[in-house]
Amino acid sequence: MKIKYIKDQKGKTTDVVLSLKDWESIKNSFPDIEEITNDIPNWHKEILDQRLENIQKYPENIVTWDTVQEEIKKKYGL
């Protein structure tokens, strides 16, 4: 599957382009895909907004996924 990413002037990906053949294949694999919406409940948005606010206020509390993995390995002897 060939996918083209379209970026804006700041380098942020804004669109994805794939062939009609690939899109049809995806639709066959996931028949309800066109009914999926991006809407999330307001209570989810409120939680996300609070978490983003906390990240901005307390950036020193951010732990990377690599750090979490290492801590799990140490704790469980993996």
PyMOL Python script that loads the backbone (N, CA, C, O; Angstrom):
from pymol import cmd

cmd.read_pdbstr("""\
ATOM      1  N   MET A   1       0.845  -1.172   0.000  1.00  0.00           N
ATOM      2  CA  MET A   1       0.000   0.000   0.000  1.00  0.00           C
ATOM      3  C   MET A   1       0.892   1.237   0.000  1.00  0.00           C
ATOM      4  O   MET A   1       1.746   1.397   0.872  1.00  0.00           O
ATOM      5  N   LYS A   2       0.690   2.095  -0.969  1.00  0.00           N
ATOM      6  CA  LYS A   2       1.441   3.341  -1.033  1.00  0.00           C
ATOM      7  C   LYS A   2       0.578   4.463  -0.465  1.00  0.00           C
ATOM      8  O   LYS A   2      -0.558   4.673  -0.888  1.00  0.00           O
ATOM      9  N   ILE A   3       1.133   5.158   0.480  1.00  0.00           N
ATOM     10  CA  ILE A   3       0.415   6.264   1.113  1.00  0.00           C
ATOM     11  C   ILE A   3       1.235   7.526   0.916  1.00  0.00           C
ATOM     12  O   ILE A   3       2.452   7.522   1.104  1.00  0.00           O
ATOM     13  N   LYS A   4       0.562   8.610   0.536  1.00  0.00           N
ATOM     14  CA  LYS A   4       1.212   9.907   0.402  1.00  0.00           C
ATOM     15  C   LYS A   4       0.714  10.799   1.530  1.00  0.00           C
ATOM     16  O   LYS A   4      -0.488  10.884   1.783  1.00  0.00           O
ATOM     17  N   TYR A   5       1.639  11.458   2.200  1.00  0.00           N
ATOM     18  CA  TYR A   5       1.295  12.382   3.268  1.00  0.00           C
ATOM     19  C   TYR A   5       1.454  13.796   2.748  1.00  0.00           C
ATOM     20  O   TYR A   5       2.482  14.137   2.162  1.00  0.00           O
ATOM     21  N   ILE A   6       0.446  14.613   2.959  1.00  0.00           N
ATOM     22  CA  ILE A   6       0.490  16.005   2.545  1.00  0.00           C
ATOM     23  C   ILE A   6       0.680  16.852   3.794  1.00  0.00           C
ATOM     24  O   ILE A   6      -0.044  16.710   4.780  1.00  0.00           O
ATOM     25  N   LYS A   7       1.667  17.733   3.732  1.00  0.00           N
ATOM     26  CA  LYS A   7       2.008  18.553   4.891  1.00  0.00           C
ATOM     27  C   LYS A   7       1.787  20.028   4.587  1.00  0.00           C
ATOM     28  O   LYS A   7       1.870  20.462   3.438  1.00  0.00           O
ATOM     29  N   ASP A   8       1.505  20.789   5.645  1.00  0.00           N
ATOM     30  CA  ASP A   8       1.360  22.226   5.470  1.00  0.00           C
ATOM     31  C   ASP A   8       2.735  22.894   5.514  1.00  0.00           C
ATOM     32  O   ASP A   8       3.756  22.209   5.562  1.00  0.00           O
ATOM     33  N   GLN A   9       2.764  24.227   5.497  1.00  0.00           N
ATOM     34  CA  GLN A   9       4.029  24.958   5.456  1.00  0.00           C
ATOM     35  C   GLN A   9       4.870  24.752   6.708  1.00  0.00           C
ATOM     36  O   GLN A   9       6.085  24.948   6.675  1.00  0.00           O
ATOM     37  N   LYS A  10       4.233  24.358   7.818  1.00  0.00           N
ATOM     38  CA  LYS A  10       4.963  24.131   9.069  1.00  0.00           C
ATOM     39  C   LYS A  10       5.426  22.684   9.210  1.00  0.00           C
ATOM     40  O   LYS A  10       6.056  22.324  10.204  1.00  0.00           O
ATOM     41  N   GLY A  11       5.115  21.859   8.217  1.00  0.00           N
ATOM     42  CA  GLY A  11       5.531  20.472   8.254  1.00  0.00           C
ATOM     43  C   GLY A  11       4.547  19.542   8.939  1.00  0.00           C
ATOM     44  O   GLY A  11       4.830  18.357   9.115  1.00  0.00           O
ATOM     45  N   LYS A  12       3.396  20.068   9.326  1.00  0.00           N
ATOM     46  CA  LYS A  12       2.379  19.240   9.979  1.00  0.00           C
ATOM     47  C   LYS A  12       1.579  18.484   8.922  1.00  0.00           C
ATOM     48  O   LYS A  12       1.128  19.065   7.934  1.00  0.00           O
ATOM     49  N   THR A  13       1.412  17.181   9.144  1.00  0.00           N
ATOM     50  CA  THR A  13       0.641  16.373   8.207  1.00  0.00           C
ATOM     51  C   THR A  13      -0.820  16.778   8.286  1.00  0.00           C
ATOM     52  O   THR A  13      -1.416  16.796   9.363  1.00  0.00           O
ATOM     53  N   THR A  14      -1.391  17.106   7.126  1.00  0.00           N
ATOM     54  CA  THR A  14      -2.783  17.563   7.088  1.00  0.00           C
ATOM     55  C   THR A  14      -3.697  16.598   6.352  1.00  0.00           C
ATOM     56  O   THR A  14      -4.902  16.570   6.601  1.00  0.00           O
ATOM     57  N   ASP A  15      -3.130  15.806   5.445  1.00  0.00           N
ATOM     58  CA  ASP A  15      -3.935  14.891   4.640  1.00  0.00           C
ATOM     59  C   ASP A  15      -3.144  13.628   4.337  1.00  0.00           C
ATOM     60  O   ASP A  15      -1.914  13.601   4.379  1.00  0.00           O
ATOM     61  N   VAL A  16      -3.903  12.588   4.032  1.00  0.00           N
ATOM     62  CA  VAL A  16      -3.315  11.325   3.612  1.00  0.00           C
ATOM     63  C   VAL A  16      -4.009  10.919   2.320  1.00  0.00           C
ATOM     64  O   VAL A  16      -5.233  10.985   2.214  1.00  0.00           O
ATOM     65  N   VAL A  17      -3.222  10.501   1.345  1.00  0.00           N
ATOM     66  CA  VAL A  17      -3.773  10.094   0.055  1.00  0.00           C
ATOM     67  C   VAL A  17      -3.368   8.648  -0.193  1.00  0.00           C
ATOM     68  O   VAL A  17      -2.200   8.285  -0.056  1.00  0.00           O
ATOM     69  N   LEU A  18      -4.355   7.821  -0.564  1.00  0.00           N
ATOM     70  CA  LEU A  18      -4.056   6.453  -0.956  1.00  0.00           C
ATOM     71  C   LEU A  18      -4.877   6.122  -2.189  1.00  0.00           C
ATOM     72  O   LEU A  18      -5.839   6.815  -2.520  1.00  0.00           O
ATOM     73  N   SER A  19      -4.485   5.061  -2.854  1.00  0.00           N
ATOM     74  CA  SER A  19      -5.157   4.709  -4.106  1.00  0.00           C
ATOM     75  C   SER A  19      -6.577   4.222  -3.833  1.00  0.00           C
ATOM     76  O   SER A  19      -6.893   3.765  -2.734  1.00  0.00           O
ATOM     77  N   LEU A  20      -7.414   4.328  -4.843  1.00  0.00           N
ATOM     78  CA  LEU A  20      -8.789   3.845  -4.739  1.00  0.00           C
ATOM     79  C   LEU A  20      -8.797   2.340  -4.479  1.00  0.00           C
ATOM     80  O   LEU A  20      -9.632   1.840  -3.725  1.00  0.00           O
ATOM     81  N   LYS A  21      -7.879   1.631  -5.097  1.00  0.00           N
ATOM     82  CA  LYS A  21      -7.773   0.182  -4.891  1.00  0.00           C
ATOM     83  C   LYS A  21      -7.497  -0.136  -3.414  1.00  0.00           C
ATOM     84  O   LYS A  21      -8.109  -1.041  -2.848  1.00  0.00           O
ATOM     85  N   ASP A  22      -6.581   0.606  -2.800  1.00  0.00           N
ATOM     86  CA  ASP A  22      -6.272   0.398  -1.385  1.00  0.00           C
ATOM     87  C   ASP A  22      -7.466   0.766  -0.505  1.00  0.00           C
ATOM     88  O   ASP A  22      -7.760   0.069   0.467  1.00  0.00           O
ATOM     89  N   TRP A  23      -8.153   1.857  -0.842  1.00  0.00           N
ATOM     90  CA  TRP A  23      -9.333   2.266  -0.084  1.00  0.00           C
ATOM     91  C   TRP A  23     -10.411   1.184  -0.152  1.00  0.00           C
ATOM     92  O   TRP A  23     -11.035   0.869   0.861  1.00  0.00           O
ATOM     93  N   GLU A  24     -10.630   0.619  -1.327  1.00  0.00           N
ATOM     94  CA  GLU A  24     -11.622  -0.452  -1.471  1.00  0.00           C
ATOM     95  C   GLU A  24     -11.232  -1.668  -0.640  1.00  0.00           C
ATOM     96  O   GLU A  24     -12.091  -2.322  -0.049  1.00  0.00           O
ATOM     97  N   SER A  25      -9.954  -1.965  -0.594  1.00  0.00           N
ATOM     98  CA  SER A  25      -9.476  -3.080   0.211  1.00  0.00           C
ATOM     99  C   SER A  25      -9.736  -2.827   1.698  1.00  0.00           C
ATOM    100  O   SER A  25     -10.157  -3.727   2.424  1.00  0.00           O
ATOM    101  N   ILE A  26      -9.486  -1.607   2.135  1.00  0.00           N
ATOM    102  CA  ILE A  26      -9.755  -1.248   3.536  1.00  0.00           C
ATOM    103  C   ILE A  26     -11.246  -1.364   3.828  1.00  0.00           C
ATOM    104  O   ILE A  26     -11.638  -1.915   4.856  1.00  0.00           O
ATOM    105  N   LYS A  27     -12.072  -0.849   2.932  1.00  0.00           N
ATOM    106  CA  LYS A  27     -13.521  -0.930   3.129  1.00  0.00           C
ATOM    107  C   LYS A  27     -14.006  -2.372   3.190  1.00  0.00           C
ATOM    108  O   LYS A  27     -14.915  -2.689   3.958  1.00  0.00           O
ATOM    109  N   ASN A  28     -13.406  -3.252   2.385  1.00  0.00           N
ATOM    110  CA  ASN A  28     -13.784  -4.664   2.419  1.00  0.00           C
ATOM    111  C   ASN A  28     -13.391  -5.308   3.743  1.00  0.00           C
ATOM    112  O   ASN A  28     -14.108  -6.163   4.263  1.00  0.00           O
ATOM    113  N   SER A  29     -12.254  -4.894   4.282  1.00  0.00           N
ATOM    114  CA  SER A  29     -11.788  -5.447   5.557  1.00  0.00           C
ATOM    115  C   SER A  29     -12.561  -4.889   6.743  1.00  0.00           C
ATOM    116  O   SER A  29     -12.759  -5.580   7.742  1.00  0.00           O
ATOM    117  N   PHE A  30     -12.998  -3.631   6.630  1.00  0.00           N
ATOM    118  CA  PHE A  30     -13.722  -2.953   7.712  1.00  0.00           C
ATOM    119  C   PHE A  30     -14.986  -2.324   7.137  1.00  0.00           C
ATOM    120  O   PHE A  30     -15.002  -1.127   6.848  1.00  0.00           O
ATOM    121  N   PRO A  31     -16.045  -3.113   6.966  1.00  0.00           N
ATOM    122  CA  PRO A  31     -17.248  -2.634   6.270  1.00  0.00           C
ATOM    123  C   PRO A  31     -17.918  -1.402   6.894  1.00  0.00           C
ATOM    124  O   PRO A  31     -18.580  -0.643   6.187  1.00  0.00           O
ATOM    125  N   ASP A  32     -17.760  -1.197   8.181  1.00  0.00           N
ATOM    126  CA  ASP A  32     -18.403  -0.059   8.848  1.00  0.00           C
ATOM    127  C   ASP A  32     -17.525   1.188   8.898  1.00  0.00           C
ATOM    128  O   ASP A  32     -17.880   2.160   9.565  1.00  0.00           O
ATOM    129  N   ILE A  33     -16.401   1.179   8.213  1.00  0.00           N
ATOM    130  CA  ILE A  33     -15.432   2.267   8.338  1.00  0.00           C
ATOM    131  C   ILE A  33     -16.015   3.640   7.978  1.00  0.00           C
ATOM    132  O   ILE A  33     -15.634   4.647   8.574  1.00  0.00           O
ATOM    133  N   GLU A  34     -16.922   3.684   7.021  1.00  0.00           N
ATOM    134  CA  GLU A  34     -17.470   4.985   6.618  1.00  0.00           C
ATOM    135  C   GLU A  34     -18.480   5.520   7.628  1.00  0.00           C
ATOM    136  O   GLU A  34     -18.877   6.683   7.556  1.00  0.00           O
ATOM    137  N   GLU A  35     -18.893   4.679   8.565  1.00  0.00           N
ATOM    138  CA  GLU A  35     -19.835   5.115   9.592  1.00  0.00           C
ATOM    139  C   GLU A  35     -19.124   5.583  10.853  1.00  0.00           C
ATOM    140  O   GLU A  35     -19.754   6.135  11.755  1.00  0.00           O
ATOM    141  N   ILE A  36     -17.808   5.363  10.920  1.00  0.00           N
ATOM    142  CA  ILE A  36     -17.040   5.771  12.089  1.00  0.00           C
ATOM    143  C   ILE A  36     -16.912   7.288  12.084  1.00  0.00           C
ATOM    144  O   ILE A  36     -16.609   7.888  11.053  1.00  0.00           O
ATOM    145  N   THR A  37     -17.141   7.896  13.225  1.00  0.00           N
ATOM    146  CA  THR A  37     -17.004   9.338  13.333  1.00  0.00           C
ATOM    147  C   THR A  37     -15.845   9.676  14.260  1.00  0.00           C
ATOM    148  O   THR A  37     -15.376   8.837  15.028  1.00  0.00           O
ATOM    149  N   ASN A  38     -15.408  10.886  14.173  1.00  0.00           N
ATOM    150  CA  ASN A  38     -14.338  11.357  15.048  1.00  0.00           C
ATOM    151  C   ASN A  38     -14.884  12.007  16.309  1.00  0.00           C
ATOM    152  O   ASN A  38     -14.122  12.510  17.134  1.00  0.00           O
ATOM    153  N   ASP A  39     -16.188  11.997  16.456  1.00  0.00           N
ATOM    154  CA  ASP A  39     -16.783  12.619  17.623  1.00  0.00           C
ATOM    155  C   ASP A  39     -16.483  11.807  18.877  1.00  0.00           C
ATOM    156  O   ASP A  39     -16.650  10.588  18.903  1.00  0.00           O
ATOM    157  N   ILE A  40     -16.043  12.498  19.895  1.00  0.00           N
ATOM    158  CA  ILE A  40     -15.857  11.853  21.185  1.00  0.00           C
ATOM    159  C   ILE A  40     -16.747  12.567  22.189  1.00  0.00           C
ATOM    160  O   ILE A  40     -17.032  13.754  22.035  1.00  0.00           O
ATOM    161  N   PRO A  41     -17.185  11.853  23.209  1.00  0.00           N
ATOM    162  CA  PRO A  41     -18.077  12.483  24.186  1.00  0.00           C
ATOM    163  C   PRO A  41     -17.406  13.666  24.891  1.00  0.00           C
ATOM    164  O   PRO A  41     -16.184  13.702  25.034  1.00  0.00           O
ATOM    165  N   ASN A  42     -18.206  14.613  25.320  1.00  0.00           N
ATOM    166  CA  ASN A  42     -17.677  15.801  25.999  1.00  0.00           C
ATOM    167  C   ASN A  42     -16.873  15.442  27.243  1.00  0.00           C
ATOM    168  O   ASN A  42     -15.872  16.093  27.541  1.00  0.00           O
ATOM    169  N   TRP A  43     -17.303  14.408  27.976  1.00  0.00           N
ATOM    170  CA  TRP A  43     -16.562  14.062  29.188  1.00  0.00           C
ATOM    171  C   TRP A  43     -15.162  13.569  28.850  1.00  0.00           C
ATOM    172  O   TRP A  43     -14.241  13.744  29.648  1.00  0.00           O
ATOM    173  N   HIS A  44     -14.982  12.949  27.668  1.00  0.00           N
ATOM    174  CA  HIS A  44     -13.636  12.552  27.222  1.00  0.00           C
ATOM    175  C   HIS A  44     -12.814  13.803  26.929  1.00  0.00           C
ATOM    176  O   HIS A  44     -11.648  13.896  27.311  1.00  0.00           O
ATOM    177  N   LYS A  45     -13.431  14.754  26.253  1.00  0.00           N
ATOM    178  CA  LYS A  45     -12.736  15.992  25.904  1.00  0.00           C
ATOM    179  C   LYS A  45     -12.298  16.734  27.162  1.00  0.00           C
ATOM    180  O   LYS A  45     -11.199  17.286  27.215  1.00  0.00           O
ATOM    181  N   GLU A  46     -13.161  16.743  28.171  1.00  0.00           N
ATOM    182  CA  GLU A  46     -12.832  17.440  29.428  1.00  0.00           C
ATOM    183  C   GLU A  46     -11.625  16.797  30.107  1.00  0.00           C
ATOM    184  O   GLU A  46     -10.749  17.493  30.620  1.00  0.00           O
ATOM    185  N   ILE A  47     -11.583  15.463  30.106  1.00  0.00           N
ATOM    186  CA  ILE A  47     -10.441  14.756  30.699  1.00  0.00           C
ATOM    187  C   ILE A  47      -9.173  15.069  29.925  1.00  0.00           C
ATOM    188  O   ILE A  47      -8.129  15.341  30.517  1.00  0.00           O
ATOM    189  N   LEU A  48      -9.261  15.031  28.604  1.00  0.00           N
ATOM    190  CA  LEU A  48      -8.088  15.334  27.777  1.00  0.00           C
ATOM    191  C   LEU A  48      -7.616  16.766  27.988  1.00  0.00           C
ATOM    192  O   LEU A  48      -6.416  17.019  28.098  1.00  0.00           O
ATOM    193  N   ASP A  49      -8.560  17.703  28.043  1.00  0.00           N
ATOM    194  CA  ASP A  49      -8.198  19.099  28.280  1.00  0.00           C
ATOM    195  C   ASP A  49      -7.479  19.260  29.618  1.00  0.00           C
ATOM    196  O   ASP A  49      -6.496  19.996  29.708  1.00  0.00           O
ATOM    197  N   GLN A  50      -7.961  18.578  30.654  1.00  0.00           N
ATOM    198  CA  GLN A  50      -7.331  18.649  31.970  1.00  0.00           C
ATOM    199  C   GLN A  50      -5.920  18.071  31.930  1.00  0.00           C
ATOM    200  O   GLN A  50      -4.994  18.629  32.518  1.00  0.00           O
ATOM    201  N   ARG A  51      -5.768  16.956  31.236  1.00  0.00           N
ATOM    202  CA  ARG A  51      -4.442  16.345  31.140  1.00  0.00           C
ATOM    203  C   ARG A  51      -3.472  17.236  30.372  1.00  0.00           C
ATOM    204  O   ARG A  51      -2.312  17.375  30.758  1.00  0.00           O
ATOM    205  N   LEU A  52      -3.950  17.839  29.286  1.00  0.00           N
ATOM    206  CA  LEU A  52      -3.085  18.754  28.531  1.00  0.00           C
ATOM    207  C   LEU A  52      -2.693  19.965  29.361  1.00  0.00           C
ATOM    208  O   LEU A  52      -1.557  20.435  29.290  1.00  0.00           O
ATOM    209  N   GLU A  53      -3.632  20.467  30.143  1.00  0.00           N
ATOM    210  CA  GLU A  53      -3.342  21.599  31.021  1.00  0.00           C
ATOM    211  C   GLU A  53      -2.276  21.210  32.051  1.00  0.00           C
ATOM    212  O   GLU A  53      -1.358  21.983  32.325  1.00  0.00           O
ATOM    213  N   ASN A  54      -2.406  20.003  32.618  1.00  0.00           N
ATOM    214  CA  ASN A  54      -1.424  19.538  33.595  1.00  0.00           C
ATOM    215  C   ASN A  54      -0.044  19.362  32.972  1.00  0.00           C
ATOM    216  O   ASN A  54       0.969  19.639  33.614  1.00  0.00           O
ATOM    217  N   ILE A  55      -0.002  18.908  31.735  1.00  0.00           N
ATOM    218  CA  ILE A  55       1.281  18.756  31.040  1.00  0.00           C
ATOM    219  C   ILE A  55       1.951  20.117  30.873  1.00  0.00           C
ATOM    220  O   ILE A  55       3.162  20.246  31.052  1.00  0.00           O
ATOM    221  N   GLN A  56       1.156  21.130  30.530  1.00  0.00           N
ATOM    222  CA  GLN A  56       1.721  22.473  30.353  1.00  0.00           C
ATOM    223  C   GLN A  56       2.175  23.069  31.685  1.00  0.00           C
ATOM    224  O   GLN A  56       3.206  23.739  31.749  1.00  0.00           O
ATOM    225  N   LYS A  57       1.405  22.827  32.745  1.00  0.00           N
ATOM    226  CA  LYS A  57       1.744  23.389  34.059  1.00  0.00           C
ATOM    227  C   LYS A  57       2.923  22.676  34.713  1.00  0.00           C
ATOM    228  O   LYS A  57       3.749  23.304  35.375  1.00  0.00           O
ATOM    229  N   TYR A  58       2.994  21.357  34.524  1.00  0.00           N
ATOM    230  CA  TYR A  58       3.985  20.552  35.227  1.00  0.00           C
ATOM    231  C   TYR A  58       4.772  19.654  34.265  1.00  0.00           C
ATOM    232  O   TYR A  58       4.714  18.430  34.383  1.00  0.00           O
ATOM    233  N   PRO A  59       5.502  20.243  33.323  1.00  0.00           N
ATOM    234  CA  PRO A  59       6.222  19.428  32.340  1.00  0.00           C
ATOM    235  C   PRO A  59       7.267  18.516  32.979  1.00  0.00           C
ATOM    236  O   PRO A  59       7.649  17.505  32.389  1.00  0.00           O
ATOM    237  N   GLU A  60       7.729  18.861  34.172  1.00  0.00           N
ATOM    238  CA  GLU A  60       8.728  18.031  34.844  1.00  0.00           C
ATOM    239  C   GLU A  60       8.169  16.675  35.283  1.00  0.00           C
ATOM    240  O   GLU A  60       8.934  15.768  35.610  1.00  0.00           O
ATOM    241  N   ASN A  61       6.840  16.531  35.291  1.00  0.00           N
ATOM    242  CA  ASN A  61       6.213  15.269  35.684  1.00  0.00           C
ATOM    243  C   ASN A  61       6.033  14.297  34.525  1.00  0.00           C
ATOM    244  O   ASN A  61       5.554  13.180  34.722  1.00  0.00           O
ATOM    245  N   ILE A  62       6.408  14.708  33.334  1.00  0.00           N
ATOM    246  CA  ILE A  62       6.242  13.849  32.164  1.00  0.00           C
ATOM    247  C   ILE A  62       7.289  12.741  32.188  1.00  0.00           C
ATOM    248  O   ILE A  62       8.474  12.996  32.401  1.00  0.00           O
ATOM    249  N   VAL A  63       6.838  11.518  31.967  1.00  0.00           N
ATOM    250  CA  VAL A  63       7.725  10.356  31.922  1.00  0.00           C
ATOM    251  C   VAL A  63       7.597   9.739  30.531  1.00  0.00           C
ATOM    252  O   VAL A  63       6.489   9.521  30.040  1.00  0.00           O
ATOM    253  N   THR A  64       8.722   9.463  29.909  1.00  0.00           N
ATOM    254  CA  THR A  64       8.687   8.887  28.559  1.00  0.00           C
ATOM    255  C   THR A  64       8.287   7.419  28.613  1.00  0.00           C
ATOM    256  O   THR A  64       8.417   6.766  29.649  1.00  0.00           O
ATOM    257  N   TRP A  65       7.807   6.914  27.502  1.00  0.00           N
ATOM    258  CA  TRP A  65       7.428   5.507  27.411  1.00  0.00           C
ATOM    259  C   TRP A  65       8.651   4.616  27.647  1.00  0.00           C
ATOM    260  O   TRP A  65       8.534   3.557  28.264  1.00  0.00           O
ATOM    261  N   ASP A  66       9.806   5.032  27.167  1.00  0.00           N
ATOM    262  CA  ASP A  66      11.020   4.247  27.388  1.00  0.00           C
ATOM    263  C   ASP A  66      11.326   4.115  28.877  1.00  0.00           C
ATOM    264  O   ASP A  66      11.715   3.043  29.342  1.00  0.00           O
ATOM    265  N   THR A  67      11.149   5.201  29.619  1.00  0.00           N
ATOM    266  CA  THR A  67      11.381   5.173  31.059  1.00  0.00           C
ATOM    267  C   THR A  67      10.395   4.242  31.751  1.00  0.00           C
ATOM    268  O   THR A  67      10.776   3.474  32.634  1.00  0.00           O
ATOM    269  N   VAL A  68       9.141   4.307  31.355  1.00  0.00           N
ATOM    270  CA  VAL A  68       8.123   3.429  31.931  1.00  0.00           C
ATOM    271  C   VAL A  68       8.487   1.969  31.675  1.00  0.00           C
ATOM    272  O   VAL A  68       8.399   1.139  32.580  1.00  0.00           O
ATOM    273  N   GLN A  69       8.893   1.657  30.456  1.00  0.00           N
ATOM    274  CA  GLN A  69       9.273   0.280  30.120  1.00  0.00           C
ATOM    275  C   GLN A  69      10.438  -0.200  30.982  1.00  0.00           C
ATOM    276  O   GLN A  69      10.430  -1.325  31.482  1.00  0.00           O
ATOM    277  N   GLU A  70      11.433   0.657  31.149  1.00  0.00           N
ATOM    278  CA  GLU A  70      12.590   0.291  31.960  1.00  0.00           C
ATOM    279  C   GLU A  70      12.181   0.043  33.414  1.00  0.00           C
ATOM    280  O   GLU A  70      12.655  -0.906  34.038  1.00  0.00           O
ATOM    281  N   GLU A  71      11.305   0.890  33.952  1.00  0.00           N
ATOM    282  CA  GLU A  71      10.843   0.712  35.330  1.00  0.00           C
ATOM    283  C   GLU A  71      10.079  -0.598  35.493  1.00  0.00           C
ATOM    284  O   GLU A  71      10.228  -1.283  36.505  1.00  0.00           O
ATOM    285  N   ILE A  72       9.265  -0.948  34.506  1.00  0.00           N
ATOM    286  CA  ILE A  72       8.519  -2.207  34.552  1.00  0.00           C
ATOM    287  C   ILE A  72       9.489  -3.386  34.509  1.00  0.00           C
ATOM    288  O   ILE A  72       9.335  -4.350  35.259  1.00  0.00           O
ATOM    289  N   LYS A  73      10.489  -3.306  33.631  1.00  0.00           N
ATOM    290  CA  LYS A  73      11.467  -4.384  33.531  1.00  0.00           C
ATOM    291  C   LYS A  73      12.209  -4.585  34.857  1.00  0.00           C
ATOM    292  O   LYS A  73      12.418  -5.717  35.293  1.00  0.00           O
ATOM    293  N   LYS A  74      12.604  -3.482  35.491  1.00  0.00           N
ATOM    294  CA  LYS A  74      13.317  -3.572  36.760  1.00  0.00           C
ATOM    295  C   LYS A  74      12.419  -4.150  37.859  1.00  0.00           C
ATOM    296  O   LYS A  74      12.835  -5.007  38.638  1.00  0.00           O
ATOM    297  N   LYS A  75      11.174  -3.654  37.899  1.00  0.00           N
ATOM    298  CA  LYS A  75      10.261  -4.077  38.957  1.00  0.00           C
ATOM    299  C   LYS A  75       9.931  -5.561  38.859  1.00  0.00           C
ATOM    300  O   LYS A  75       9.845  -6.243  39.880  1.00  0.00           O
ATOM    301  N   TYR A  76       9.743  -6.070  37.641  1.00  0.00           N
ATOM    302  CA  TYR A  76       9.319  -7.443  37.449  1.00  0.00           C
ATOM    303  C   TYR A  76      10.446  -8.358  36.968  1.00  0.00           C
ATOM    304  O   TYR A  76      10.206  -9.519  36.637  1.00  0.00           O
ATOM    305  N   GLY A  77      11.654  -7.844  36.929  1.00  0.00           N
ATOM    306  CA  GLY A  77      12.801  -8.665  36.550  1.00  0.00           C
ATOM    307  C   GLY A  77      12.745  -9.187  35.135  1.00  0.00           C
ATOM    308  O   GLY A  77      13.154 -10.317  34.869  1.00  0.00           O
ATOM    309  N   LEU A  78      12.248  -8.383  34.237  1.00  0.00           N
ATOM    310  CA  LEU A  78      12.119  -8.807  32.842  1.00  0.00           C
ATOM    311  C   LEU A  78      13.371  -8.494  32.040  1.00  0.00           C
ATOM    312  O   LEU A  78      13.428  -8.787  30.845  1.00  0.00           O
TER     313      LEU A  78
END
""", "prot")
cmd.dss("prot")
cmd.show_as("cartoon", "prot")
cmd.util.cbc("prot")
cmd.orient("prot")
